[in-house]
């Protein structure tokens, strides 16, 4: 190999130095530029700057699964985010955390977002989390359910005059329970509603008979059924119950207006990470890995490994990054109907302009 072939830039230097006319100098310059362009093209891209964020999630529940997968599956890291997961126990606490700026992103329901915006809180939705309502209405052991075999709405007559437990009075789970009752042809006053808190306190209330039924997210429905402590009466995630809840998004991810305005790249990376995580955990080939990951965050020792896997498998189709106009319109109408919202709001009123309405994983 000649010296020129070993060192192409040397040939350029000689041509420039010894060239007797403009053509030689132009040829040499073009050659040098071409070599420099090739070198630049072959060089690795500079790593993107890492941005930091805190993300609120519900401890002991699977409803925040997208963020847990994005964190443990390194989807946040891949997109240049350093994320700290922050346990937050309730929706109102999530609202307070993001509005105050103590947490960058939170997982919260759309009804809470609509109420927060009406109150003037500086928050907006930036990404979807569920595309179905992930709740099941469960009835305590020993409660007669002669119409269970007939399904909804017939089975609701077995719950008329009973005590219905809810997370709290005047929140979405309360009026969702009322809607199940009224859609079946009864009045809200045909049942007694009492607040029993989160599933961990609702379970003993069901066991003691303090309440006859409770509308809950996983893992309580699967756990109570596996231990023969309760029966699933209506599974909203499977489009049982009122049609208004069929294929309806329930919650998503919020950020403050200041984060959306001042840190758009942070918001974009966060949403992209959730989308990539969704494409991974919704792939049936990754089910075992998803189950293993969730067992790290949500331990349910009373479920066998197979029961736990079945629970996660049933739950995965309830997730998705979509925020449809129908979802926001429906929750807005429900809140107005139940006097939780003074005037209806549209998607643009509560969702950031950059948030996708729909998303499909690339093939």
N, C-alpha and C positions, 0 to 999 in steps of 0.2 A: 504494500500500500504506500503510495507516495505521501510526501509531507503535506501536499495540498489537500489530499483526501482525509488525512488524519486531522488536519486543522483547517477547515474551510474558511474561517475568518482570516487566516494568514494570507490566503489568496486575495481576499478583498483588500487587505491593507497594501499588498504589493501592487494591486491594480490601481489603487488610488494614488499611491506614491509615484509609481513609474508611468502612469497613463499619459499618453501624448496628445489625447484629444478628448472632447466632451463625451463621446460614446463610451470610452473605457471607464470614465468616471461614473457615468450614469449606470452602466452595467454593474459596476462594483457596488454602488450604493443600493441598487435594487436587490442584489444578492445578499448584502448584509441585512437589509430590512426583512427579507424573506426568512433568513436564518433566525433572526431575533423573534419574528412572529411565531415560527415553529417552536422555539424554546418556550415562549410564553404560553402557547397552547398546551404544551406538554407539562407545564408546571402545575402542581396541585393548587386548588383554589384556597385562598386564605380562610381559615375557619371563622364562622360567624361569631360575633360577640355573644356571650352568654347573658341572658336576661333572667332576673330572679322574680319569682312570684310565690305567693302563698295561696293555697286552695282549700276551701272548707269542704268537709265531707261528713256524712252521718256515720258515727262509729257503731259497729254491731249490726248494720243493715246493708243489704246488697244494692240499695237504690243509687249509691254513688259509685257503682262499679266502673263506669267509664274512666273516671279520674284515677282510680286505683290501678287499673290496667295500664293507663298511659304512664303512670309513675313507675310501676314495677317492670313494665315491658320496655321501659326506656324510650318511649315515644316522645315524651317531653324533652329528654336529653338529646335525642336525635335532632330535634327542631330548635336546639339552642336555648332550652329553658332549664333553669335550676329551680325545681319546685319543692316546697315544703308543704306536706299535707297537715291540715289543722282540723282536729275533731270538733264538730259543732253539733249540739244535740237536737236543736229544733229549728223550724223554719223562721220564726221571729228572730231567733238568735243569729241566723244566717243573714237576715235582712239588716240587722243592726251592725253586724261585722263588716259587710261590704259597704254600707252607707257611711260608716265612720272611717273607712280606709284601713282598718286593722287586718283585713284579709282581702287579697286582690280579687279572687274569684270565689263564688259560692254556688252551691247546688240548692236550688229552691224552686218551689212550685210557681206556675204561671198565675194562679189566683193571687198569691202573695205579691208577685211583681205588679200586677194590675193595681192592687190596693196601695202598694208602696209609691207607685208613680202618681196616683191620684192624690196622695198625701204630700206630694212635692219632694219626695226623696230622690236624690240624684243617682239613680240606678237604671240599668237597661240589661236586657237579655243579649248575650253574645253567641250562644251556641245551644243547640238542643241536647237533650239527654234521654228522654223517653218518647216513644211514638204510640204507646198504649198506656192506659191507666193501670199501674202495677199493684192493684189492690184486690183482696179477696174478702168477702163477708163470711165470717166463720161463726158457727153456733156451738155453744158449749155442749159437752157430753151430757146425755140424759134429757136434753130438751126434745120433746116429741116433734118430729118433722114428717107427718104423714104425706105431705105433698112434695117431698124432696125429689121423688122419682119423676115428678111432672116438670121439674125445672122452674126457671123464672118465666113469668111472674107468679105462677101458682104457689110456689113455695113461700112467698112473702106473707101469705095469710097465716102461716104457722108462726110468724114473728110479730103479728099484730098484738098489741097489748103487752108486749115484752119490754125488757130494759135493754136498750142499745148503748153499748159503750163506744165512746169516741175519744180521740186524742185530746181534744179540748172543744168547748162550745164556741160556736161562731167562727170556726175555721173551715177550710175546704172539706176535710173529712166528715165534718158534721153535716154540711149541706149536701154532700155526696150521698151520705146515708139517707138523708131526708128525700133526696131525689129517687133513690131506689124504692123507697116506700110509696111515694106519691105516683111514680110512674106505673106502679103495680095496681093503682086504683084506690089507694088509701090516703088519709090525711096525715100531715106531720104530727098531729096530736094523737094519732093512733098508736104511738109508741112513746116511751120515756127515754130521753137521751141524757146520759150522764158522762162527765169527763173522767177518764181513768188513766190518761197519760199515754206514754209510749208503750210499745209491745211488751217490754220487760215488766211493766206493772199491769198491763192488761191481761197477761197470761194468768197470774194468780187470781185476778178478778173473775176470769172465766172459770177457773178451777173451783173457786169458792161459791160460784153462782151469784156473785154480786151483779154481774151483767149476763145477759143471755146471748148476746152476739156482739161482734166487734169487727170493724173494717180495718184491715191491716196489710202492710207490705210484708214481703219475705224478710226473715225466715219463719216468722210465727205461724202462718198458715200451714206450711209443710211440716213444721215441728209439731204443732198441735194435732195434726191429722196422723202423723207417724206414731205419736204416743197415745193415740185414741183419746185425746183430751177435747177435741172439737171436730166439727164437720164443715167442709167448705160448702157453703150454700150458693154463693154467687161469685164467679171468678171474672172480674171486669177485664183482666188481661186477655181473656179468651173471648172477649166480646159477648159475654153473658151480661144480663142486666139491661138497663135503659140504653136505647140506641144512641142517645146523645153522647155516651161515653165510648162508643165503638171507635176503635182506631184513633183515639184522641191523645195527643201529647199531654203529659202531666207536668213535667218539670224540665228545667234546663240550667244553664250556667249564666250567672250574672256578673257584671263588673260595674264599677262606678263610672259616672260620666267623665270624671277627670282622667281615669285610666284609659277609657275609650278615645278621648281627645288627645291626650298627651303621650300615650304609649300605644299607638296603633299596631306597631310591629309585635308588641307583646301579646295583644289580643289576637292578632292573626296567627301567631305561632301556637297559642293555646288552642284555638279552634282547629287548626290543622292537626295538632297532636291528637285531639279527641276523635277526629275523623279517621286518622290512620289506625288508632286503637280500635275503633269500631270495626273497621274492615278486617282487622286481625281476630278480634274475639267473636265476631259473627260467622267466621269460617268454621264449619263443623270439624275440620281437621285439627283445630286448635283447642277443642273442648276440654280435653284432659289438662292442658296447661292452664286454661282459664280457671278450671275448678281448683287446681293446686294453688294458684295465685289467690283466689278468693278465700280459701281456707286459712290463709295467713292473716287476713283481716277480719273475717267473720267466722269465728269458730262456733260450730253447733254440735257439740259432742253427743247430743241425743239422737242425731241422725247418723245412719250408717253411711259409709262412703258412697254406696250406690244411691241412697236416698238424697244425699247432698248433691251428687252429680245430676240426678233427675231434676232437682230444684233449680240448679243453675241453667240447665238445658231449657227448661220451661221459661225461665226469666229472660234469657238473652234476646228473644224476639221482641221484647218490650222496649228495648233500647234503640236509639238512633239519633243522629245529629240534626234532624229536621225541626224547623219551627214554622209550621204552616199558618197561613192566615186563618184557616178554619179553627185551628187550635185556640188561637187568641180570641177570635170572635165568639167561640163557644163558651170559653171561661168567662169572658166579659158579660155575655148574656146571662149566664148562671149567677154571677155575682150581683148583677142588677136585679134579677128576679128575687134573690135572697136578701136584697137590701144591704149588700156589702160594698156596693159601688154605686155612686150617684148617677154616673152617666157612662154609657158604653165607650170602649176604646178600641182602636184598631192596632194592627201589628206595628205600624210605623210609630205609634205613640209610645210603645214600650220596648221595642226591639231595636238594637243597633243596626244601622243601614248596611253594615258589612256582614251581618249574620245571614247565612244561607237559609232559604226557605225549604229547600230540599237538597239531598245529597245522595249520590250513587257511587259505590266503590268502583274504581277503575278495574277493568278486566285484564 
